[in-house]
Amino acid sequence: MSRKENALDLAKFIDKGVRVKLSGGREVEGTLKGYDQLLNLVLDETTEFLRDKDDPLRITDETRSLGLVVCRGTAVMMVSPTAGTEELATNPFLEPGAAE
Amino acid sequence: MLPLLLLKTAQKHPVLVELKNGETYNGHMVQCDSWMNVHLREVICTSKDGDRFWRIPETYIRGNTIKYLRVPDEVIDKVKEETYKRDEKRPNVFNRGRGMRGRGGGRGEGRGQMDGGGRGEGGRGSGGRGNRGRGQHQQL
């Protein structure tokens, strides 16, 4: 396990939509314009998903536009592509028959 | 058994990752690194309260946000097997410990260095640098 090795390969997400979760609970989505090995990110046309006032864990459909932002790497928790991400209506861990 | 070695062996296996914020991610581990950053594929994300779910094709999770990971039992056996194989190849590892001084530290990396036969006269020989890590890669 070399120290240099990096599980990170964000090159394929460049100019694609990515969703980023930040520590503290904010979630943003934007077009990845750049990144570095510290996981600092440059996102363009970013929108933030606002959270429920009573339940900060829960994100709502409300958004606000942030424009061009730099996300500091230390605050980034998770990065995933927007494409192909969907919320599921049912619990996928239940037995196939039980969910119906 | 080193935690990160177990994790590295868990690559290509399904794992569950729980973050400090309580969200869990179930998916196949593609890769992990020495910071415990993990790259998962075919992920199902579950919210903290466990009643919302998302399907995500792949995701990159930063190691320092992880609370714990669950790995399948068979990975344990695989680690044992591989550690055994490795020790068998180099029976008296302890006598050669001097080569481990220097940048490699006492961890797995140091031993990989000798595996490649790259311990130069100087102990920190440059031949060793190239072999370190990469030799271990092939074993895993």
gemmi code that builds the backbone of each chain (N, CA, C; Angstrom):
import gemmi

chains = {
    "A": [
        ("MET", (0.865, -1.200, 0.000), (0.000, 0.000, 0.000), (0.888, 1.232, 0.000)),
        ("SER", (1.124, 1.762, -1.134), (2.036, 2.894, -1.173), (1.335, 4.153, -0.704)),
        ("ARG", (2.126, 5.016, -0.150), (1.586, 6.247, 0.404), (1.062, 7.175, -0.693)),
        ("LYS", (1.670, 7.066, -1.854), (1.302, 7.949, -2.960), (-0.064, 7.590, -3.529)),
        ("GLU", (-0.398, 6.344, -3.394), (-1.603, 5.845, -4.046), (-2.827, 6.644, -3.628)),
        ("ASN", (-3.719, 6.809, -4.531), (-4.896, 7.608, -4.258), (-6.105, 6.910, -4.856)),
        ("ALA", (-7.071, 6.678, -4.010), (-8.288, 6.050, -4.508), (-9.057, 7.023, -5.399)),
        ("LEU", (-8.636, 8.254, -5.351), (-9.344, 9.337, -6.014), (-9.022, 9.376, -7.503)),
        ("ASP", (-10.058, 9.353, -8.308), (-9.834, 9.553, -9.728), (-10.963, 10.430, -10.250)),
        ("LEU", (-10.839, 11.701, -9.996), (-11.923, 12.608, -10.369), (-11.808, 13.074, -11.815)),
        ("ALA", (-10.745, 12.650, -12.498), (-10.544, 13.113, -13.869), (-11.765, 12.821, -14.738)),
        ("LYS", (-12.382, 11.668, -14.488), (-13.506, 11.280, -15.340), (-14.768, 12.085, -15.043)),
        ("PHE", (-14.761, 12.837, -13.942), (-15.928, 13.651, -13.615), (-15.812, 15.095, -14.109)),
        ("ILE", (-14.653, 15.431, -14.655), (-14.445, 16.808, -15.109), (-15.506, 17.169, -16.153)),
        ("ASP", (-16.075, 18.364, -15.972), (-17.141, 18.871, -16.849), (-18.421, 18.042, -16.771)),
        ("LYS", (-18.505, 17.225, -15.756), (-19.744, 16.475, -15.520), (-20.371, 16.959, -14.211)),
        ("GLY", (-21.637, 16.678, -14.089), (-22.318, 17.067, -12.860), (-21.915, 16.160, -11.716)),
        ("VAL", (-21.550, 16.738, -10.596), (-21.243, 15.934, -9.420), (-22.028, 16.452, -8.223)),
        ("ARG", (-22.279, 15.539, -7.325), (-22.942, 15.883, -6.087), (-21.919, 15.748, -4.977)),
        ("VAL", (-21.862, 16.745, -4.130), (-20.848, 16.754, -3.080), (-21.533, 16.942, -1.733)),
        ("LYS", (-21.191, 16.083, -0.789), (-21.670, 16.281, 0.582), (-20.520, 16.868, 1.380)),
        ("LEU", (-20.839, 17.874, 2.141), (-19.807, 18.563, 2.913), (-20.010, 18.282, 4.392)),
        ("SER", (-18.918, 18.313, 5.130), (-19.070, 18.063, 6.557), (-19.859, 19.217, 7.154)),
        ("GLY", (-20.726, 18.887, 8.068), (-21.650, 19.874, 8.602), (-23.024, 19.702, 8.007)),
        ("GLY", (-23.106, 18.981, 6.878), (-24.410, 18.612, 6.372), (-24.848, 19.267, 5.077)),
        ("ARG", (-24.106, 20.258, 4.610), (-24.528, 20.873, 3.343), (-24.322, 19.905, 2.186)),
        ("GLU", (-25.187, 20.041, 1.198), (-25.058, 19.246, -0.014), (-25.134, 20.171, -1.199)),
        ("VAL", (-24.194, 20.023, -2.115), (-24.219, 20.855, -3.309), (-24.064, 19.990, -4.545)),
        ("GLU", (-24.498, 20.566, -5.645), (-24.387, 19.870, -6.916), (-23.881, 20.895, -7.922)),
        ("GLY", (-22.947, 20.492, -8.758), (-22.435, 21.426, -9.748), (-21.599, 20.714, -10.781)),
        ("THR", (-21.074, 21.471, -11.718), (-20.216, 20.902, -12.754), (-18.775, 20.970, -12.260)),
        ("LEU", (-18.114, 19.837, -12.234), (-16.742, 19.808, -11.740), (-15.807, 20.445, -12.759)),
        ("LYS", (-15.158, 21.520, -12.333), (-14.250, 22.216, -13.246), (-12.796, 21.926, -12.924)),
        ("GLY", (-12.528, 21.539, -11.699), (-11.148, 21.247, -11.344), (-11.066, 20.662, -9.955)),
        ("TYR", (-9.920, 20.074, -9.645), (-9.708, 19.486, -8.316), (-8.214, 19.349, -8.107)),
        ("ASP", (-7.824, 19.088, -6.883), (-6.417, 18.766, -6.627), (-6.339, 17.561, -5.701)),
        ("GLN", (-5.118, 17.197, -5.333), (-4.969, 15.959, -4.543), (-5.470, 16.118, -3.116)),
        ("LEU", (-5.687, 17.355, -2.695), (-6.264, 17.567, -1.357), (-7.779, 17.508, -1.407)),
        ("LEU", (-8.297, 17.255, -2.588), (-9.742, 17.164, -2.793), (-10.426, 18.528, -2.721)),
        ("ASN", (-9.658, 19.595, -2.840), (-10.293, 20.890, -3.070), (-10.960, 20.793, -4.435)),
        ("LEU", (-12.173, 21.316, -4.547), (-12.912, 21.182, -5.793), (-13.306, 22.553, -6.319)),
        ("VAL", (-13.353, 22.677, -7.618), (-13.946, 23.857, -8.243), (-15.240, 23.401, -8.903)),
        ("LEU", (-16.337, 23.986, -8.491), (-17.632, 23.623, -9.057), (-18.251, 24.855, -9.698)),
        ("ASP", (-18.822, 24.640, -10.868), (-19.480, 25.742, -11.562), (-20.987, 25.503, -11.556)),
        ("GLU", (-21.718, 26.602, -11.658), (-23.191, 26.547, -11.672), (-23.696, 25.682, -10.519)),
        ("THR", (-23.185, 25.966, -9.375), (-23.489, 25.142, -8.209), (-24.841, 25.509, -7.618)),
        ("THR", (-25.548, 24.485, -7.208), (-26.759, 24.742, -6.430), (-26.621, 24.011, -5.104)),
        ("GLU", (-27.089, 24.644, -4.074), (-27.086, 24.012, -2.764), (-28.483, 23.504, -2.484)),
        ("PHE", (-28.556, 22.323, -1.899), (-29.852, 21.781, -1.492), (-30.082, 22.185, -0.048)),
        ("LEU", (-31.147, 22.911, 0.154), (-31.395, 23.410, 1.509), (-31.984, 22.298, 2.359)),
        ("ARG", (-31.797, 22.444, 3.634), (-32.235, 21.397, 4.549), (-33.470, 21.840, 5.327)),
        ("ASP", (-34.140, 20.849, 5.796), (-35.322, 21.090, 6.606), (-34.907, 21.817, 7.890)),
        ("LYS", (-35.652, 22.879, 8.205), (-35.263, 23.676, 9.369), (-35.387, 22.868, 10.661)),
        ("ASP", (-36.397, 22.017, 10.706), (-36.619, 21.251, 11.937), (-35.759, 19.990, 11.993)),
        ("ASP", (-35.350, 19.534, 10.836), (-34.591, 18.286, 10.771), (-33.420, 18.489, 9.815)),
        ("PRO", (-32.320, 18.997, 10.338), (-31.198, 19.370, 9.458), (-30.575, 18.198, 8.720)),
        ("LEU", (-30.953, 16.970, 9.084), (-30.406, 15.819, 8.366), (-31.096, 15.640, 7.032)),
        ("ARG", (-32.294, 16.203, 6.957), (-33.133, 15.912, 5.805), (-33.003, 17.051, 4.806)),
        ("ILE", (-32.658, 16.697, 3.581), (-32.607, 17.760, 2.582), (-33.983, 17.886, 1.930)),
        ("THR", (-34.301, 19.077, 1.510), (-35.599, 19.313, 0.888), (-35.405, 19.550, -0.606)),
        ("ASP", (-36.486, 19.849, -1.296), (-36.392, 20.143, -2.727), (-35.983, 21.577, -2.979)),
        ("GLU", (-35.966, 22.355, -1.923), (-35.592, 23.765, -2.072), (-34.108, 23.885, -2.386)),
        ("THR", (-33.774, 24.729, -3.311), (-32.357, 24.926, -3.630), (-32.041, 26.410, -3.635)),
        ("ARG", (-30.778, 26.705, -3.585), (-30.364, 28.075, -3.855), (-29.116, 28.022, -4.710)),
        ("SER", (-28.978, 28.989, -5.575), (-27.894, 28.973, -6.536), (-26.660, 29.642, -5.950)),
        ("LEU", (-25.516, 28.989, -6.092), (-24.275, 29.542, -5.539), (-23.301, 30.003, -6.625)),
        ("GLY", (-23.492, 29.555, -7.853), (-22.569, 29.943, -8.914), (-21.253, 29.183, -8.848)),
        ("LEU", (-20.171, 29.891, -9.090), (-18.845, 29.252, -9.110), (-18.293, 29.186, -7.687)),
        ("VAL", (-17.948, 28.002, -7.236), (-17.447, 27.882, -5.863), (-16.191, 27.010, -5.810)),
        ("VAL", (-15.427, 27.227, -4.775), (-14.328, 26.325, -4.437), (-14.717, 25.640, -3.140)),
        ("CYS", (-14.739, 24.316, -3.165), (-15.017, 23.559, -1.944), (-13.677, 23.170, -1.333)),
        ("ARG", (-13.509, 23.457, -0.086), (-12.255, 23.075, 0.545), (-12.241, 21.564, 0.798)),
        ("GLY", (-11.101, 20.958, 0.439), (-10.985, 19.508, 0.501), (-11.281, 18.917, 1.861)),
        ("THR", (-10.833, 19.581, 2.909), (-11.015, 19.007, 4.245), (-12.489, 18.921, 4.625)),
        ("ALA", (-13.332, 19.717, 3.959), (-14.753, 19.711, 4.293), (-15.554, 18.760, 3.403)),
        ("VAL", (-14.905, 18.213, 2.388), (-15.626, 17.321, 1.471), (-15.744, 15.937, 2.099)),
        ("MET", (-16.947, 15.414, 2.164), (-17.148, 14.077, 2.714), (-17.334, 13.041, 1.632)),
        ("MET", (-18.069, 13.423, 0.581), (-18.438, 12.440, -0.416), (-18.592, 13.120, -1.766)),
        ("VAL", (-18.123, 12.463, -2.797), (-18.299, 12.967, -4.158), (-18.893, 11.851, -4.991)),
        ("SER", (-19.949, 12.159, -5.728), (-20.495, 11.146, -6.628), (-21.067, 11.837, -7.853)),
        ("PRO", (-21.154, 11.120, -8.972), (-21.707, 11.746, -10.169), (-23.215, 11.943, -10.035)),
        ("THR", (-23.714, 13.011, -10.630), (-25.160, 13.261, -10.610), (-25.878, 12.246, -11.490)),
        ("ALA", (-25.269, 11.964, -12.627), (-25.908, 11.066, -13.585), (-26.057, 9.683, -12.977)),
        ("GLY", (-27.244, 9.139, -13.061), (-27.475, 7.786, -12.571), (-27.863, 7.721, -11.110)),
        ("THR", (-27.820, 8.851, -10.426), (-28.217, 8.853, -9.021), (-29.714, 9.076, -8.915)),
        ("GLU", (-30.373, 8.245, -8.145), (-31.826, 8.388, -8.010), (-32.236, 7.992, -6.614)),
        ("GLU", (-33.296, 8.626, -6.163), (-33.823, 8.230, -4.867), (-34.768, 7.053, -5.077)),
        ("LEU", (-34.680, 6.085, -4.198), (-35.521, 4.903, -4.331), (-36.766, 5.078, -3.468)),
        ("ALA", (-37.865, 4.584, -4.006), (-39.121, 4.731, -3.284), (-39.258, 3.688, -2.186)),
        ("THR", (-38.655, 2.522, -2.412), (-38.815, 1.448, -1.432), (-37.462, 1.029, -0.877)),
        ("ASN", (-37.525, 0.350, 0.229), (-36.302, -0.144, 0.857), (-35.716, -1.289, 0.035)),
        ("PRO", (-34.552, -1.084, -0.571), (-33.982, -2.119, -1.431), (-33.429, -3.301, -0.650)),
        ("PHE", (-33.341, -3.174, 0.673), (-32.758, -4.263, 1.463), (-33.809, -5.263, 1.930)),
        ("LEU", (-35.072, -4.914, 1.733), (-36.114, -5.867, 2.088), (-36.139, -6.973, 1.054)),
        ("GLU", (-36.683, -8.101, 1.429), (-36.830, -9.201, 0.484), (-37.666, -8.716, -0.696)),
        ("PRO", (-37.299, -9.152, -1.908), (-37.999, -8.651, -3.101), (-39.518, -8.748, -2.996)),
        ("GLY", (-40.014, -9.857, -2.457), (-41.453, -10.034, -2.343), (-42.075, -9.101, -1.311)),
        ("ALA", (-41.321, -8.837, -0.260), (-41.868, -8.068, 0.852), (-42.092, -6.600, 0.503)),
        ("ALA", (-41.295, -6.104, -0.430), (-41.390, -4.677, -0.747), (-42.660, -4.344, -1.511)),
        ("GLU", (-43.140, -5.323, -2.259), (-44.309, -5.048, -3.089), (-45.595, -4.982, -2.280)),
    ],
    "B": [
        ("MET", (-3.128, -8.532, 12.358), (-3.804, -8.112, 11.125), (-4.015, -6.601, 11.142)),
        ("LEU", (-3.522, -5.977, 10.134), (-3.633, -4.512, 10.087), (-4.970, -4.117, 9.461)),
        ("PRO", (-5.612, -3.124, 10.028), (-6.918, -2.709, 9.511), (-6.900, -2.325, 8.040)),
        ("LEU", (-5.875, -1.599, 7.657), (-5.846, -1.151, 6.267), (-5.530, -2.292, 5.307)),
        ("LEU", (-4.816, -3.299, 5.837), (-4.520, -4.465, 5.010), (-5.814, -5.230, 4.743)),
        ("LEU", (-6.616, -5.331, 5.787), (-7.920, -5.986, 5.649), (-8.773, -5.250, 4.626)),
        ("LEU", (-8.720, -3.948, 4.722), (-9.521, -3.129, 3.828), (-9.068, -3.281, 2.389)),
        ("LYS", (-7.765, -3.350, 2.233), (-7.211, -3.489, 0.898), (-7.608, -4.833, 0.313)),
        ("THR", (-7.629, -5.836, 1.169), (-8.043, -7.159, 0.723), (-9.526, -7.184, 0.388)),
        ("ALA", (-10.272, -6.270, 1.006), (-11.718, -6.237, 0.767), (-12.070, -5.623, -0.586)),
        ("GLN", (-11.089, -5.184, -1.323), (-11.377, -4.620, -2.638), (-12.070, -5.672, -3.503)),
        ("LYS", (-13.033, -5.202, -4.277), (-13.889, -6.032, -5.132), (-14.934, -6.801, -4.332)),
        ("HIS", (-14.961, -6.599, -3.043), (-15.991, -7.255, -2.224), (-17.048, -6.225, -1.842)),
        ("PRO", (-18.247, -6.696, -1.545), (-19.263, -5.757, -1.056), (-18.921, -5.326, 0.375)),
        ("VAL", (-19.058, -4.067, 0.636), (-18.791, -3.559, 1.984), (-19.899, -2.593, 2.389)),
        ("LEU", (-19.995, -2.366, 3.675), (-20.893, -1.342, 4.187), (-20.034, -0.310, 4.896)),
        ("VAL", (-20.256, 0.941, 4.566), (-19.503, 2.023, 5.180), (-20.483, 2.910, 5.931)),
        ("GLU", (-20.246, 3.101, 7.210), (-21.065, 4.084, 7.916), (-20.227, 5.317, 8.190)),
        ("LEU", (-20.794, 6.456, 7.848), (-20.098, 7.721, 8.069), (-20.396, 8.233, 9.472)),
        ("LYS", (-19.611, 9.187, 9.872), (-19.804, 9.773, 11.202), (-21.184, 10.409, 11.319)),
        ("ASN", (-21.727, 10.875, 10.211), (-23.049, 11.497, 10.283), (-24.187, 10.476, 10.285)),
        ("GLY", (-23.856, 9.196, 10.252), (-24.876, 8.168, 10.378), (-25.362, 7.598, 9.060)),
        ("GLU", (-25.021, 8.236, 7.945), (-25.415, 7.674, 6.656), (-24.611, 6.410, 6.396)),
        ("THR", (-25.255, 5.448, 5.714), (-24.497, 4.248, 5.361), (-24.460, 4.091, 3.849)),
        ("TYR", (-23.387, 3.519, 3.386), (-23.169, 3.269, 1.967), (-22.846, 1.804, 1.779)),
        ("ASN", (-23.678, 1.114, 1.019), (-23.431, -0.279, 0.678), (-22.976, -0.340, -0.762)),
        ("GLY", (-21.848, -0.942, -1.000), (-21.408, -1.049, -2.384), (-20.173, -1.906, -2.493)),
        ("HIS", (-19.735, -2.093, -3.722), (-18.515, -2.852, -3.953), (-17.334, -1.909, -3.882)),
        ("MET", (-16.391, -2.260, -3.059), (-15.204, -1.432, -2.935), (-14.339, -1.585, -4.182)),
        ("VAL", (-14.090, -0.480, -4.826), (-13.220, -0.510, -5.996), (-11.789, -0.345, -5.531)),
        ("GLN", (-11.607, 0.616, -4.665), (-10.253, 0.910, -4.225), (-10.298, 1.613, -2.885)),
        ("CYS", (-9.224, 1.458, -2.135), (-9.071, 2.267, -0.935), (-7.601, 2.644, -0.844)),
        ("ASP", (-7.304, 3.676, -0.083), (-5.913, 4.081, 0.032), (-5.516, 4.183, 1.500)),
        ("SER", (-4.324, 4.654, 1.735), (-3.798, 4.632, 3.096), (-4.464, 5.678, 3.991)),
        ("TRP", (-5.298, 6.535, 3.427), (-6.071, 7.467, 4.264), (-7.465, 6.916, 4.540)),
        ("MET", (-7.716, 5.717, 4.091), (-9.017, 5.073, 4.193), (-10.058, 5.733, 3.282)),
        ("ASN", (-9.622, 6.597, 2.387), (-10.538, 7.055, 1.354), (-10.977, 5.824, 0.582)),
        ("VAL", (-12.252, 5.735, 0.297), (-12.707, 4.566, -0.448), (-13.516, 4.988, -1.664)),
        ("HIS", (-13.419, 4.164, -2.667), (-14.143, 4.363, -3.915), (-15.079, 3.173, -4.051)),
        ("LEU", (-16.383, 3.437, -4.063), (-17.367, 2.365, -4.148), (-18.126, 2.446, -5.456)),
        ("ARG", (-18.592, 1.286, -5.916), (-19.424, 1.218, -7.111), (-20.751, 0.551, -6.777)),
        ("GLU", (-21.771, 0.902, -7.548), (-23.111, 0.314, -7.352), (-23.537, 0.479, -5.885)),
        ("VAL", (-23.685, 1.714, -5.512), (-23.863, 2.025, -4.105), (-25.336, 2.243, -3.777)),
        ("ILE", (-25.724, 1.801, -2.611), (-27.014, 2.214, -2.062), (-26.730, 2.999, -0.803)),
        ("CYS", (-27.190, 4.240, -0.812), (-26.982, 5.130, 0.320), (-28.255, 5.142, 1.150)),
        ("THR", (-28.093, 5.003, 2.439), (-29.236, 5.028, 3.352), (-29.075, 6.213, 4.287)),
        ("SER", (-30.172, 6.954, 4.464), (-30.089, 8.116, 5.346), (-29.941, 7.658, 6.795)),
        ("LYS", (-29.615, 8.615, 7.647), (-29.341, 8.264, 9.031), (-30.534, 7.568, 9.684)),
        ("ASP", (-31.741, 8.094, 9.420), (-32.913, 7.498, 10.062), (-33.330, 6.184, 9.398)),
        ("GLY", (-32.710, 5.863, 8.267), (-32.958, 4.570, 7.637), (-34.247, 4.495, 6.849)),
        ("ASP", (-34.833, 5.641, 6.496), (-36.055, 5.517, 5.687), (-35.976, 6.219, 4.332)),
        ("ARG", (-34.797, 6.667, 3.957), (-34.636, 7.160, 2.582), (-33.440, 6.458, 1.963)),
        ("PHE", (-33.570, 6.157, 0.669), (-32.528, 5.388, -0.002), (-32.198, 6.020, -1.345)),
        ("TRP", (-30.947, 5.978, -1.701), (-30.542, 6.449, -3.022), (-29.676, 5.399, -3.680)),
        ("ARG", (-29.843, 5.278, -4.966), (-28.929, 4.424, -5.738), (-27.935, 5.341, -6.432)),
        ("ILE", (-26.661, 5.074, -6.253), (-25.605, 5.912, -6.806), (-24.641, 5.002, -7.566)),
        ("PRO", (-24.344, 5.314, -8.819), (-23.480, 4.407, -9.587), (-22.080, 4.262, -8.984)),
        ("GLU", (-21.505, 5.358, -8.542), (-20.223, 5.245, -7.859), (-20.031, 6.439, -6.951)),
        ("THR", (-19.200, 6.261, -5.966), (-18.992, 7.360, -5.047), (-17.602, 7.279, -4.427)),
        ("TYR", (-17.118, 8.432, -4.092), (-15.817, 8.541, -3.470), (-16.022, 9.095, -2.064)),
        ("ILE", (-15.587, 8.357, -1.062), (-15.812, 8.775, 0.328), (-14.480, 9.068, 0.992)),
        ("ARG", (-14.446, 10.210, 1.629), (-13.210, 10.615, 2.290), (-13.028, 9.833, 3.588)),
        ("GLY", (-11.800, 9.340, 3.783), (-11.548, 8.436, 4.901), (-11.871, 9.007, 6.266)),
        ("ASN", (-11.621, 10.293, 6.452), (-11.770, 10.821, 7.806), (-13.229, 11.036, 8.208)),
        ("THR", (-14.171, 10.762, 7.308), (-15.573, 10.884, 7.692), (-16.178, 9.530, 8.037)),
        ("ILE", (-15.358, 8.485, 7.938), (-15.879, 7.126, 8.155), (-15.924, 6.799, 9.635)),
        ("LYS", (-17.036, 6.225, 10.069), (-17.128, 5.728, 11.451), (-16.630, 4.295, 11.488)),
        ("TYR", (-17.206, 3.455, 10.661), (-16.727, 2.075, 10.580), (-17.107, 1.474, 9.240)),
        ("LEU", (-16.499, 0.327, 8.948), (-16.844, -0.420, 7.743), (-17.161, -1.856, 8.141)),
        ("ARG", (-18.079, -2.453, 7.440), (-18.305, -3.892, 7.607), (-17.805, -4.579, 6.350)),
        ("VAL", (-17.047, -5.645, 6.570), (-16.527, -6.401, 5.426), (-16.996, -7.840, 5.561)),
        ("PRO", (-17.150, -8.542, 4.435), (-17.613, -9.932, 4.509), (-16.593, -10.812, 5.223)),
        ("ASP", (-17.076, -11.879, 5.860), (-16.207, -12.760, 6.644), (-15.084, -13.375, 5.812)),
        ("GLU", (-15.388, -13.677, 4.559), (-14.370, -14.395, 3.780), (-13.111, -13.552, 3.551)),
        ("VAL", (-13.259, -12.254, 3.710), (-12.084, -11.400, 3.514), (-11.040, -11.689, 4.581)),
        ("ILE", (-11.502, -11.983, 5.795), (-10.585, -12.321, 6.892), (-9.715, -13.511, 6.498)),
        ("ASP", (-10.356, -14.530, 5.965), (-9.611, -15.724, 5.574), (-8.591, -15.395, 4.501)),
        ("LYS", (-9.007, -14.516, 3.597), (-8.115, -14.140, 2.505), (-6.885, -13.416, 3.046)),
        ("VAL", (-7.103, -12.551, 4.012), (-5.970, -11.825, 4.595), (-5.010, -12.800, 5.238)),
        ("LYS", (-5.568, -13.727, 6.025), (-4.711, -14.694, 6.717), (-3.887, -15.475, 5.717)),
        ("GLU", (-4.556, -15.911, 4.669), (-3.899, -16.685, 3.631), (-2.741, -15.896, 3.030)),
        ("GLU", (-3.013, -14.655, 2.731), (-1.990, -13.852, 2.064), (-0.838, -13.515, 2.993)),
        ("THR", (-1.148, -13.259, 4.268), (-0.077, -12.972, 5.213), (0.800, -14.204, 5.357)),
        ("TYR", (0.155, -15.345, 5.398), (0.880, -16.593, 5.557), (1.813, -16.811, 4.373)),
        ("LYS", (1.259, -16.628, 3.196), (2.044, -16.821, 1.974), (3.262, -15.917, 1.976)),
        ("ARG", (3.033, -14.690, 2.399), (4.092, -13.696, 2.368), (5.184, -14.075, 3.360)),
        ("ASP", (4.788, -14.513, 4.557), (5.779, -14.853, 5.564), (6.559, -16.093, 5.164)),
        ("GLU", (5.906, -16.961, 4.456), (6.555, -18.184, 4.036), (7.703, -17.892, 3.069)),
        ("LYS", (7.459, -16.934, 2.238), (8.477, -16.580, 1.245), (9.756, -16.079, 1.912)),
        ("ARG", (9.572, -15.316, 2.956), (10.732, -14.744, 3.648), (10.744, -15.242, 5.089)),
        ("PRO", (11.371, -16.424, 5.342), (11.246, -17.025, 6.662), (11.873, -16.185, 7.768)),
        ("ASN", (13.119, -15.690, 7.594), (13.667, -14.919, 8.713), (13.680, -13.431, 8.407)),
        ("VAL", (12.529, -12.933, 8.472), (12.294, -11.511, 8.259), (13.029, -10.676, 9.298)),
        ("PHE", (13.143, -11.234, 10.512), (13.660, -10.398, 11.605), (15.139, -10.114, 11.458)),
        ("ASN", (15.876, -11.058, 10.886), (17.302, -10.841, 10.731), (17.604, -9.734, 9.744)),
        ("ARG", (16.660, -9.491, 8.896), (16.931, -8.505, 7.851), (16.327, -7.154, 8.184)),
        ("GLY", (15.978, -7.030, 9.410), (15.259, -5.825, 9.815), (15.983, -4.535, 9.566)),
        ("ARG", (17.305, -4.610, 9.417), (18.026, -3.351, 9.281), (17.605, -2.569, 8.056)),
        ("GLY", (17.265, -3.293, 7.069), (16.874, -2.618, 5.835), (15.609, -1.804, 5.998)),
        ("MET", (14.916, -2.045, 7.082), (13.652, -1.348, 7.262), (13.830, 0.042, 7.830)),
        ("ARG", (15.039, 0.305, 8.282), (15.275, 1.648, 8.789), (15.064, 2.640, 7.657)),
        ("GLY", (14.726, 3.834, 8.003), (14.585, 4.816, 6.934), (13.132, 5.092, 6.667)),
        ("ARG", (12.829, 5.397, 5.444), (11.515, 5.964, 5.155), (10.404, 4.947, 5.261)),
        ("GLY", (10.740, 3.689, 5.048), (9.679, 2.689, 5.005), (8.984, 2.484, 6.338)),
        ("GLY", (9.666, 2.766, 7.422), (9.081, 2.513, 8.722), (8.962, 1.031, 8.936)),
        ("GLY", (8.282, 0.631, 9.973), (8.222, -0.790, 10.282), (7.043, -1.472, 9.656)),
        ("ARG", (6.359, -0.822, 8.779), (5.097, -1.371, 8.295), (5.293, -2.220, 7.065)),
        ("GLY", (4.216, -2.624, 6.513), (4.247, -3.527, 5.367), (5.147, -3.052, 4.253)),
        ("GLU", (5.203, -1.782, 4.085), (5.992, -1.247, 2.985), (7.443, -1.681, 3.088)),
        ("GLY", (7.943, -1.627, 4.312), (9.349, -1.950, 4.526), (9.671, -3.353, 4.062)),
        ("ARG", (8.739, -4.224, 4.280), (9.035, -5.600, 3.930), (8.938, -5.827, 2.431)),
        ("GLY", (8.055, -5.112, 1.837), (7.915, -5.233, 0.399), (9.217, -4.900, -0.309)),
        ("GLN", (9.917, -4.008, 0.305), (11.179, -3.567, -0.240), (12.146, -4.734, -0.414)),
        ("MET", (12.188, -5.574, 0.620), (13.148, -6.659, 0.550), (12.663, -7.743, -0.385)),
        ("ASP", (11.423, -7.837, -0.483), (10.832, -8.831, -1.343), (11.339, -8.677, -2.760)),
        ("GLY", (11.445, -7.462, -3.170), (11.893, -7.204, -4.520), (13.385, -7.385, -4.676)),
        ("GLY", (14.065, -7.736, -3.625), (15.516, -7.895, -3.708), (16.188, -6.571, -3.919)),
        ("GLY", (15.514, -5.531, -3.615), (16.036, -4.213, -3.945), (16.747, -3.532, -2.811)),
        ("ARG", (17.181, -4.253, -1.774), (17.855, -3.506, -0.712), (19.290, -3.272, -1.113)),
        ("GLY", (19.541, -2.097, -1.508), (20.871, -1.744, -1.977), (21.849, -1.755, -0.831)),
        ("GLU", (23.104, -1.541, -1.116), (24.126, -1.568, -0.077), (23.825, -0.543, 1.008)),
        ("GLY", (23.259, 0.509, 0.603), (23.078, 1.612, 1.543), (21.873, 1.447, 2.465)),
        ("GLY", (21.111, 0.440, 2.326), (19.936, 0.319, 3.188), (18.780, 1.132, 2.627)),
        ("ARG", (19.036, 2.356, 2.246), (17.976, 3.158, 1.623), (18.147, 3.169, 0.123)),
        ("GLY", (18.757, 2.147, -0.385), (19.107, 2.141, -1.806), (17.928, 2.523, -2.693)),
        ("SER", (18.219, 3.153, -3.773), (17.133, 3.670, -4.583), (16.366, 2.532, -5.251)),
        ("GLY", (17.020, 1.405, -5.412), (16.321, 0.270, -6.000), (15.116, -0.118, -5.156)),
        ("GLY", (15.291, 0.015, -3.863), (14.222, -0.355, -2.948), (13.019, 0.529, -3.088)),
        ("ARG", (13.250, 1.761, -3.407), (12.135, 2.701, -3.444), (11.119, 2.312, -4.505)),
        ("GLY", (11.675, 1.938, -5.639), (10.771, 1.592, -6.737), (9.965, 0.338, -6.441)),
        ("ASN", (10.562, -0.555, -5.724), (9.885, -1.825, -5.513), (8.858, -1.757, -4.416)),
        ("ARG", (9.103, -0.861, -3.526), (8.207, -0.809, -2.370), (6.800, -0.537, -2.848)),
        ("GLY", (5.903, -1.217, -2.217), (4.516, -0.947, -2.570), (4.121, -1.699, -3.820)),
        ("ARG", (4.861, -1.497, -4.859), (4.417, -2.127, -6.083), (4.474, -3.639, -5.968)),
        ("GLY", (5.519, -4.118, -5.299), (5.642, -5.551, -5.102), (4.443, -6.089, -4.348)),
        ("GLN", (3.996, -5.266, -3.406), (2.886, -5.714, -2.581), (1.586, -5.714, -3.368)),
        ("HIS", (1.512, -4.786, -4.263), (0.338, -4.691, -5.106), (0.005, -6.011, -5.767)),
        ("GLN", (1.050, -6.601, -6.331), (0.810, -7.804, -7.101), (0.339, -8.942, -6.223)),
        ("GLN", (0.774, -8.906, -4.977), (0.355, -9.997, -4.114), (-1.097, -9.881, -3.744)),
        ("LEU", (-1.582, -8.671, -3.704), (-2.956, -8.505, -3.219), (-3.951, -8.688, -4.333)),
    ],
}
model = gemmi.Model(1)
for chain_id, residues in chains.items():
    chain = gemmi.Chain(chain_id)
    for i, (resn, *xyz) in enumerate(residues, 1):
        res = gemmi.Residue()
        res.name, res.seqid = resn, gemmi.SeqId(i, " ")
        for name, pos in zip(("N", "CA", "C"), xyz):
            atom = gemmi.Atom()
            atom.name, atom.element = name, gemmi.Element(name[0])
            atom.pos, atom.b_iso = gemmi.Position(*pos), 0.0
            res.add_atom(atom)
        chain.add_residue(res)
    model.add_chain(chain)
structure = gemmi.Structure()
structure.add_model(model)
structure.setup_entities()
